[in-house]
C-alpha cells in the first residue's frame, strides 16, 4: 500500500467523503487514506456537506512503479582462510519501464505536427486525427489495430503536382539510466514511387538521425503493422530525446500512425551488506564501502551471508542473498620428532591428514619435492588440504637421521675349500646381509654358492630398523684340490692293507666310498676285487673328488 495520505485543508467544511474508484482505498478523513492499486491510478475524492449541500472534488494520482527484475546470485561461494577473495557477481535487477506512451485517442495531445508541404491543397496533407473506420476519400475505410482514433497524413488528397512534407514529432523525453530503449507503434503505409516514410531521433530537435525508412507498402487498411525500432546508442542515457515520423512524397498516398510507446530497460544500483569482508578488487586491497557495484570480492574471516539489493531509479528495490563459507583447515597431526634412516627423503616423513605437503618454513615458500633428502637436525613443516583449502598453520617436525655403521670383519679375505655358500661368511654386526655390489642390489640368499676363484662380497648391518648405507667388502677365495693320481688296478700277493695302496699326492687318504665316509686306517685289510678311493689334501683343503683304485690278489 501507499503511505498514508491526509486531507491537508478544507476537510472541516464537509462531513462526507467518497473516493472513485473505491477499490484498493482504505482509511478515513480523520486518520488518512492508503491506496493499493495494481497500476498507476488517478482517484477522485468527492467531499460533500449534507447540511449545506455543498460539494467539491479533487484528484489524487498514485503512481505504481515497477520492481526490478529478480537478482541472480551464485548459489553459494567459499573462501579459504588466508586464500584469495572470491568474486560475487549479481545479475538481473533491471527494470523495463515505459518512457513515453501516446494512443492518440484524446481530442488533443502534446505531440507537434509540422506541415512543410507545397502545391495543391496543403492542409489535406497535414497530420490529422481520424476516427477509427475513417474512409480515405476515393479509397477504403481505415481501422487501427485497437479500433481507435489515429493520426493520418494524406498526400493523395493534397492533389496533383503537390509535394508533401509533414512531420509528427513527440514531446521531449529522457533516457537517462537506460541501457536500451525501443520505439513501438502500429502503422499503415502506402508507397508511391519515390515516397519515403522515416522514423528519426534527435537530442536537440534540430539534427535528426534516421532510425528506420519505409519505402514499400506496410500494413493494410484494416491491419496496421506492428513496428519495434531500437533507439541507437547516441540516444541512450540522454536527458533530452525526441522522435518524429517524417513523410515525404510527390503526390503520393498516405501514412497512418497509432499507439506510439517508448520503453526501455534500466539498470539498477546494486549495493551489498554487510560491508565487512568485501572488497572492490580481486587482490582484496580496497575495502568495499557501500558504493553501487555489480561485482564485489569476498574474503570474510567467518562464514557470512551477504545481501545484494538492486534499487531502480523509481526507488523500488529487490534483494537476494548468498552465503560465503569461510573454510579454515587445521594443520595435520604429526609426531614432533621423527627418526629416519640415512638416505631418507621427504616421502619418509609421517603426518596424518589429507593431501599433505611439506615445506622448509612455517609460512610461505614452495612445497618440497618428495625426492628431497632429509638433513639431520632440520625442522620441516607439514600442511594439509581439505575441501580445496590448504591449512594456513603448518605442523613442525624435527628430523633425526640415524646413520648405521657397516659391520666389521676379522678377515677381509675368507677362504673356502672346493665350495661354499653365503651362510658361511663371517662378519660382526646385527642382522647382517650380504650383497654382490657395494651399493644397491638385493641381499643374497644364504644358500647362494660361491664360484671358483676370488669373488668380493659386501656386508651391511641393520640397527633400529636402519640398514647401514655403507658395506664391508670381503674377498672370498675358493681353493679347489684335485684328486691324486694312481694306477687304477693294483695287485697284491694273496693279501694286503690300505697302507700298501699307492697314489701320487699330498696327504693322501683312502676311503671305501667315492664320497663321504671316514678315511680308512692304514692297517685296514684289503679285499680281493675291492674298490678304494683316494683323496689328497693341499693347503688344508681335501680334494672333493677321489681317485678309484681296484685291488687284485694273485696266488704265486
C-alpha positions in Angstrom: 0.0 0.0 0.0 0.9 3.7 -0.3 2.0 5.9 2.5 -0.9 7.5 4.5 -2.5 10.3 2.6 -4.2 13.1 4.6 -6.5 16.0 3.6 -4.4 19.0 4.3 -7.0 21.7 4.1 -10.8 22.2 3.9 -11.9 18.9 5.4 -13.7 20.6 8.3 -16.3 22.1 5.9 -17.5 18.6 4.8 -18.9 15.6 6.5 -19.0 13.0 3.7 -16.0 11.8 1.6 -16.2 9.3 -1.3 -13.4 8.0 -3.5 -13.8 6.9 -7.1 -12.7 4.3 -7.9 -13.2 2.8 -4.4 -11.3 -0.5 -4.9 -7.9 -0.5 -3.1 -8.8 2.5 -0.9 -8.9 2.3 2.9 -9.0 4.7 5.8 -10.9 7.9 6.6 -10.7 11.7 6.5 -9.5 11.8 10.2 -6.7 9.2 10.2 -5.9 9.4 6.4 -6.2 7.1 3.5 -4.0 4.4 1.9 -4.1 3.2 -1.7 -3.3 -0.2 -3.1 -3.8 -0.1 -6.9 -2.3 -2.7 -9.2 -1.3 0.0 -11.7 -0.9 3.8 -11.7 -4.4 5.2 -10.9 -5.9 8.6 -10.6 -8.5 8.7 -7.8 -11.3 11.4 -7.5 -12.3 12.4 -4.0 -15.8 13.9 -3.7 -16.4 15.9 -0.5 -19.9 17.0 0.4 -21.8 18.6 3.3 -25.1 17.0 3.9 -26.5 20.1 5.6 -25.5 22.9 3.2 -25.5 20.7 0.1 -22.0 21.9 -0.9 -20.0 19.6 -3.0 -16.4 19.7 -4.2 -14.0 17.3 -5.9 -10.2 16.9 -6.1 -8.0 14.2 -7.7 -5.0 12.3 -6.4 -2.8 10.1 -8.5 -1.0 7.1 -7.1 2.0 6.0 -9.3 2.7 2.3 -9.2 6.4 1.9 -10.0 7.8 -1.3 -11.5 10.1 -3.5 -9.3 13.4 -4.5 -10.7 13.7 -8.0 -12.2 14.9 -10.7 -9.9 18.5 -10.6 -8.9 20.6 -13.7 -9.6 23.5 -14.5 -7.3 25.7 -17.6 -7.0 24.0 -20.4 -5.0 27.0 -20.4 -2.7 30.6 -19.5 -2.5 33.6 -20.3 -0.3 36.9 -18.8 0.6 39.9 -20.4 2.2 41.5 -18.9 5.3 44.5 -17.0 4.1 43.4 -17.5 0.5 42.3 -15.3 -2.3 39.0 -13.4 -2.4 36.1 -14.9 -4.3 34.2 -12.8 -6.9 30.4 -12.5 -6.3 28.5 -11.1 -9.3 24.9 -10.0 -9.2 23.0 -10.1 -12.5 19.4 -9.0 -13.2 17.8 -6.3 -11.2 16.8 -4.5 -14.4 13.6 -2.5 -14.9 11.6 -2.3 -18.1 9.7 0.9 -17.9 7.5 3.0 -20.3 9.2 6.2 -21.0 6.5 7.8 -23.2 3.1 6.5 -24.4 0.5 8.1 -26.6 -2.6 6.3 -28.0 -3.9 9.5 -29.8 -7.4 8.8 -28.5 -8.0 12.2 -26.9 -9.2 15.3 -28.8 -5.7 16.9 -28.2 -2.2 15.7 -27.3 1.2 17.1 -26.7 2.7 15.9 -30.0 3.7 18.6 -32.5 2.6 18.4 -36.2 4.6 20.3 -38.9 3.3 20.8 -42.4 6.0 21.9 -44.9 4.1 20.7 -47.9 3.7 22.8 -51.1 1.3 22.8 -54.0 -2.2 21.6 -54.2 -4.4 21.7 -51.0 -1.6 21.8 -48.4 -3.9 21.3 -45.4 -5.2 18.0 -46.8 -1.7 16.5 -46.2 -1.4 17.6 -42.6 -1.2 15.1 -39.8 -4.8 14.9 -38.7 -6.5 12.8 -36.0 -9.0 10.5 -37.7 -11.7 8.3 -36.1 -11.5 4.5 -36.4 -13.2 3.5 -39.6 -12.4 6.8 -41.4 -12.7 6.4 -45.1 -9.9 7.9 -47.1 -11.5 9.8 -50.0 -11.5 7.6 -53.0 -10.1 4.6 -51.1 -11.2 2.3 -48.2 -12.1 2.7 -44.5 -9.1 2.5 -42.2 -9.2 0.7 -38.9 -6.4 0.9 -36.3 -5.0 -2.1 -34.5 -7.1 -1.3 -31.4 -10.1 0.2 -33.3 -9.4 3.7 -32.0 -8.5 7.1 -33.3 -5.2 7.5 -35.2 -3.1 10.1 -37.0 -3.2 10.2 -40.8 -1.3 12.2 -43.4 -3.0 12.0 -46.9 -0.7 13.1 -49.7 -3.2 11.9 -52.3 -5.8 14.4 -51.1 -3.2 17.3 -51.5 -3.7 16.9 -55.2 -1.8 16.6 -58.5 1.5 18.4 -58.7 1.8 18.8 -54.9 4.8 17.9 -52.7 4.1 16.5 -49.3 6.5 17.1 -46.4 4.9 16.5 -43.0 6.3 15.8 -39.5 4.7 14.3 -36.4 7.1 15.0 -33.5 7.0 13.7 -30.0 7.5 15.8 -26.9 11.0 15.5 -25.4 11.7 12.6 -23.1 14.7 11.4 -21.1 16.6 8.1 -21.4 19.0 8.8 -18.5 19.7 5.4 -16.9 18.5 3.4 -19.8 20.8 0.7 -21.3 18.4 0.1 -24.1 15.1 1.6 -25.4 12.6 0.7 -28.1 10.2 2.8 -30.2 7.0 0.7 -30.7 4.0 1.8 -32.8 1.4 0.5 -35.3 1.0 1.9 -38.8 -0.3 1.6 -42.3 1.9 3.0 -45.1 1.0 3.0 -48.8 4.1 3.5 -51.0 4.1 5.6 -54.3 7.2 5.8 -56.4 9.8 8.0 -54.6 7.8 8.5 -51.4 9.6 7.8 -48.1 8.3 7.4 -44.6 11.1 7.8 -41.9 11.3 7.3 -38.2 14.0 9.7 -36.8 15.5 10.7 -33.5 17.3 13.8 -32.2 18.8 15.1 -28.9 18.3 18.8 -29.8 15.3 18.9 -32.1 17.5 20.2 -34.9 19.8 17.4 -36.0 18.0 14.2 -36.8 19.2 10.6 -37.3 17.1 8.1 -39.3 16.3 5.0 -37.3 14.1 3.4 -40.0 13.0 4.1 -43.5 9.9 2.6 -45.1 9.8 2.5 -48.9 7.3 -0.3 -49.5 3.7 -0.9 -48.6 3.4 -1.8 -44.9 0.3 -3.0 -43.1 -3.2 -2.7 -44.5 -6.4 -0.6 -44.3 -7.7 -2.8 -41.5 -4.4 -4.5 -40.5 -2.0 -1.9 -39.0 1.6 -3.4 -38.8 3.4 -3.5 -35.5 6.8 -1.9 -35.6 9.6 -2.1 -33.0 12.7 0.1 -33.6 15.7 0.2 -31.3 17.0 3.6 -30.2 20.7 3.6 -31.1 23.5 4.3 -28.7 23.6 8.1 -29.3 20.1 8.4 -27.9 20.6 6.3 -24.7 21.3 7.9 -21.3 20.4 11.3 -22.7 18.4 13.9 -20.8 16.6 15.1 -23.9 15.4 13.0 -26.8 12.8 13.4 -29.5 11.4 11.1 -32.1 9.5 12.0 -35.2 7.6 10.5 -38.1 8.6 12.2 -41.3 6.6 11.6 -44.5 7.8 13.0 -47.9 6.0 12.4 -51.2 5.3 13.9 -54.6 1.6 13.4 -54.8 1.9 10.1 -53.0 -0.5 8.0 -51.0 -0.8 8.1 -47.2 0.7 7.1 -43.8 -1.4 6.3 -40.7 0.2 6.1 -37.2 -1.2 4.9 -33.9 -0.3 3.8 -30.4 3.2 5.0 -30.0 5.2 3.9 -27.0 8.8 4.2 -26.0 10.0 1.7 -23.4 13.5 0.9 -22.1 15.5 -1.2 -19.8 17.1 0.5 -16.9 19.9 -0.9 -14.8 19.8 -0.7 -11.0 22.2 0.4 -8.4 23.3 -2.8 -6.6 24.6 -2.4 -3.1 25.9 -5.1 -0.6 25.6 -5.7 3.1 27.2 -6.2 5.4 30.3 -4.5 4.1 32.8 -6.3 6.3 34.9 -8.8 4.3 34.0 -7.2 0.9 36.5 -5.6 -1.5 36.3 -3.8 -4.8 39.3 -5.5 -6.3 40.3 -9.2 -6.7 43.5 -8.6 -4.7 41.3 -7.5 -1.7 43.3 -4.4 -1.1 40.5 -1.9 -1.4 37.6 -2.3 1.1 34.0 -2.0 -0.2 32.3 1.0 1.4 28.7 0.7 0.1 29.0 2.2 -3.4 26.9 0.6 -6.2 28.8 -2.4 -7.7 27.5 -5.4 -9.6 30.6 -7.4 -8.6 32.4 -7.5 -5.3 35.1 -9.7 -3.9 34.5 -11.5 -0.7 37.1 -12.6 1.9 35.3 -12.8 5.2 37.0 -14.1 8.3 33.9 -16.2 9.2 31.0 -17.6 7.2 28.9 -14.7 6.2 25.6 -14.2 4.4 25.7 -11.2 2.1 22.6 -9.4 0.8 22.7 -7.7 -2.6 20.0 -5.1 -3.1 19.1 -3.7 -6.5 17.4 -0.3 -6.4 15.9 1.2 -9.6 15.5 4.9 -10.4 12.0 4.8 -9.0 13.3 3.8 -5.6 11.9 0.3 -5.8 14.2 -2.4 -4.8 14.7 -6.2 -4.7 17.2 -8.3 -2.8 18.9 -11.7 -2.9 21.4 -13.4 -0.6 24.5 -15.6 -0.9 26.3 -17.4 1.8 30.1 -17.2 1.6 31.6 -20.1 3.6 34.9 -19.4 5.4 36.9 -22.6 5.4 39.6 -23.0 8.0 41.6 -26.2 7.6 43.6 -27.3 10.6 47.2 -28.3 10.4 47.8 -32.1 10.1 48.8 -34.2 13.1 52.3 -35.5 13.3 55.0 -36.5 15.9 57.1 -33.5 16.6 60.3 -35.6 16.5 60.8 -38.3 13.8 63.8 -40.6 13.3 64.7 -41.7 9.8 67.4 -43.8 8.2 70.3 -42.3 6.3 69.3 -41.5 2.7 65.6 -41.0 3.6 63.6 -38.3 1.7 60.6 -36.2 2.3 58.4 -39.1 1.5 59.7 -40.8 4.7 58.1 -38.2 6.9 54.7 -39.1 8.5 51.7 -36.8 9.1 48.0 -37.6 9.4 45.8 -35.6 7.1 44.6 -35.1 3.6 46.9 -34.1 0.7 49.9 -33.5 2.9 52.6 -31.0 1.7 56.0 -30.4 3.3 57.8 -27.1 3.4 61.1 -25.8 4.7 59.5 -22.9 6.5 56.5 -22.3 8.8 54.9 -19.9 6.3 55.4 -19.2 2.6 57.9 -20.9 0.4 57.4 -23.7 -2.1 56.4 -27.3 -1.5 59.4 -29.6 -1.2 59.7 -32.3 -3.7 59.2 -35.9 -2.5 62.8 -36.7 -3.5 64.3 -34.0 -1.2 66.9 -35.7 1.1 66.3 -35.2 4.8 69.0 -33.4 6.8 69.7 -34.4 10.4 68.5 -31.9 13.0 66.4 -29.9 10.4 62.8 -29.0 11.1 60.2 -29.5 8.3 56.6 -28.2 8.2 53.5 -30.1 7.1 50.2 -28.7 5.8 47.1 -30.5 4.7 44.4 -29.5 2.1 40.7 -30.3 2.7 37.7 -29.0 0.8 40.1 -27.3 -1.6 41.7 -25.2 1.2 45.2 -25.7 2.4 45.9 -25.1 6.1 47.4 -21.8 7.0 49.1 -23.4 10.0 51.8 -26.0 9.5 52.9 -28.7 11.8 56.7 -28.7 12.6 58.6 -32.0 12.6 62.3 -32.1 13.6 64.2 -35.0 12.0 66.9 -37.2 13.4 68.8 -39.1 10.7 70.2 -42.4 12.1 73.4 -43.5 10.3 74.2 -47.2 10.9 77.9 -48.2 10.5 78.9 -51.1 8.3 79.6 -54.4 10.2 83.2 -55.4 11.0 85.1 -58.5 9.8 88.1 -60.2 11.4 89.3 -61.3 8.0 88.7 -59.3 4.8 89.9 -62.4 2.9 87.9 -65.6 3.7 89.0 -68.9 2.1 86.9 -72.0 1.4 87.8 -75.4 0.2 86.3 -76.5 -3.1 82.9 -74.8 -2.4 80.9 -72.7 0.0 77.8 -70.6 0.4 77.0 -67.1 1.7 75.8 -68.5 5.0 79.5 -69.4 5.7 80.7 -65.8 5.5 81.6 -64.2 8.8 81.0 -60.5 9.9 80.4 -59.0 13.2 77.1 -57.0 13.4 73.3 -57.1 13.7 71.1 -58.5 11.1 74.0 -58.8 8.7 73.1 -59.1 5.0 75.4 -59.9 2.1 75.3 -58.3 -1.4 77.1 -58.8 -4.7 77.7 -55.0 -5.0 78.9 -52.1 -2.8 75.6 -50.3 -3.3 72.1 -51.2 -4.4 71.0 -54.6 -5.5 69.2 -57.3 -3.5 70.5 -59.1 -0.5 71.9 -62.6 -1.4 70.2 -65.7 -0.2 72.1 -67.7 2.5 72.2 -70.7 0.0 74.0 -68.7 -2.7 77.0 -70.8 -3.7 80.5 -69.2 -4.3 82.1 -69.5 -7.7 85.6 -70.9 -8.1 88.4 -68.4 -7.6 88.2 -65.0 -5.9 84.9 -63.0 -5.5 84.2 -59.9 -3.5 81.0 -59.8 -1.3 79.7 -56.8 0.7 78.1 -56.9 4.2 75.6 -54.5 5.7 74.0 -54.5 9.1 70.6 -53.2 10.4 70.2 -51.4 13.7 66.9 -49.8 14.9 65.4 -50.5 11.5 68.2 -48.7 9.6 70.4 -50.6 7.3 74.0 -49.3 7.0 74.4 -47.2 3.8 78.0 -48.4 3.5 79.0 -52.1 3.3 82.1 -54.0 4.3 83.9 -55.8 1.5 85.1 -59.4 1.9 87.2 -61.3 -0.7 86.1 -64.9 -0.9 88.7 -67.4 -2.2 87.6 -70.9 -3.2 90.5 -73.3 -3.3 89.9 -76.5 -5.3 92.2 -79.5 -4.7 92.4 -82.1 -7.5 92.2 -85.8 -6.7 95.6 -87.6 -6.5 96.8 -89.8 -9.4 97.0 -93.6 -9.0 97.2 -96.8 -11.0 93.6 -97.9 -11.5 94.3 -101.6 -10.6 96.8 -102.5 -8.0 97.9 -106.1 -7.5 98.8 -107.8 -4.2 100.1 -111.3 -3.3 97.3 -113.1 -1.5 96.7 -110.1 0.9 97.5 -106.5 1.7 96.5 -103.5 3.8 95.4 -99.9 2.9 98.9 -98.7 3.7 100.0 -100.8 0.7 97.8 -98.8 -1.8 99.8 -96.3 -3.9 98.7 -92.8 -5.1 100.7 -89.7 -6.0 99.6 -86.7 -3.9 99.9 -84.8 -0.7 98.3 -86.1 2.5 96.6 -88.9 0.6 93.7 -90.7 2.4 91.7 -93.7 1.4 88.0 -94.3 1.6 85.6 -97.1 1.0 83.2 -94.8 -0.9 83.6 -92.2 -3.7 82.1 -89.5 -1.4 81.5 -89.2 2.3 82.5 -91.7 4.8 85.6 -91.9 7.1 89.2 -92.3 6.0 90.4 -95.9 6.3 93.1 -96.7 8.8 96.4 -97.8 7.2 96.0 -101.3 8.8 92.7 -101.9 7.2 92.9 -105.3 5.3 92.3 -105.2 1.6 89.8 -107.5 -0.1 90.4 -109.1 -3.5 88.4 -107.2 -6.1 87.7 -104.5 -3.6 87.4 -100.8 -4.8 89.0 -98.0 -2.8 89.1 -94.2 -3.3 92.0 -91.8 -2.7 91.9 -88.1 -1.9 94.7 -85.7 -1.2 94.9 -82.6 1.0 96.7 -79.5 -0.2 96.9 -76.2 1.8 94.4 -77.7 4.2 91.8 -78.5 1.5 91.0 -82.1 0.8 90.0 -82.8 -2.7 86.3 -83.1 -3.3 86.8 -85.9 -5.8 88.6 -89.2 -5.2 90.6 -91.5 -7.4 89.2 -95.0 -7.7 91.6 -98.0 -7.3 90.6 -101.7 -7.7 92.6 -104.4 -5.7 93.6 -107.7 -7.4 95.1 -110.6 -5.3 97.4 -113.1 -7.1 98.5 -116.5 -5.9 102.1 -117.4 -6.5 
